[in-house]
């Protein structure tokens, strides 16, 4: 897969398979960082594997902004969230060169980038956009797959993310992944 290739929407149902919870349980991975009433951003949401459980955790007083480039992924998200009875998800189709989330500037409590930064052609631009929408002290969970991103590339990404204005606060253990929890710094 080239850096600018994205996981095709046709693969969305495979990413939603229940056996995936054996190694990537969304509530266990994100639950310790979320609470009721939070506003959460799921970038590269696919068909809702993390989105729906996060929406359940933040509850009716919270919301999840689910961002994807592909309308097919967002259509699948709508079907899956309707089936789950989850109503606090805002589906947002981004553009190739921008997340287009200006209306959320400073309002996001938690952002998730799970196994997708390596697919982005201008990762620094995207991280800057995430930084701009996070509230002060907002949290970013960043994870990449071991199979696609070696330790050198992961460390290069972390260096760039820190340069944009984040500090590393934890290195969670997520199976088959390299991961970090980062917090938006007040001063860059």
C-alpha angles and dihedrals in degrees: 000000000000118000092255096048115105127205103268117246089238087070091057096097091052090054089053096054113130095229087070088075088072088074105013111038104178095206093050093046097047105018096087090059099044135073138171117295097021125138110229133190121210109190115198089014096173111188094336108278091147097016098067097047091045090051089053091051096049090046132199093318092054133059142207121217104208112201127193136154094220124073090206090062092048091048088054090047090054092050092047095045091048089051090050092047092237113151105171098080123109111200113212125184110210127201126246093258102032141033087217094212100138092132089064096054109149093355105096118098099186134016128194125205104176121179096329114086090089087063094058118097094205104030095167092057090052093048090051089053091050090049090053094053097045118097118238107292089012116165130236123196108200121185133167130188118257089222095061106026122052122206093262093054091045091052090048089054091049091051090052092047091051090048090055091057112280132120124209112242102168144002105218119201108241117170117253089003146099107220146174138184111219133184128212109250120224093224128038 
